[in-house]
Amino acid sequence: MSDPADRLEQALNRIAFALDRRDEAVAPGPDLQTLAANIDALIARVRDVLGPDEDIDGMEEG
């Protein structure tokens, strides 16, 4: 069995290494404004394909 001080030092080294790498591993979040614009465009395209239909407009209200 190894010395507790050596195990503690190894654990601290692993933690320090993980903290150094954490910034590299974190992916940036999505651009919410661009995502919302793309969803709006998709909704408009779907409505264009479906054509005018009063039942579709009624679904938004209730």
Sequence and secondary structure as in RCSB ss.txt:
>XXXX:A:sequence
MSDPADRLEQALNRIAFALDRRDEAVAPGPDLQTLAANIDALIARVRDVLGPDEDIDGMEEG
>XXXX:A:secstr
   HHHHHHHHHHHHHHHHHHHHHH      HHHHHHHHHHHHHHHHHHH   HHHHHHHH 
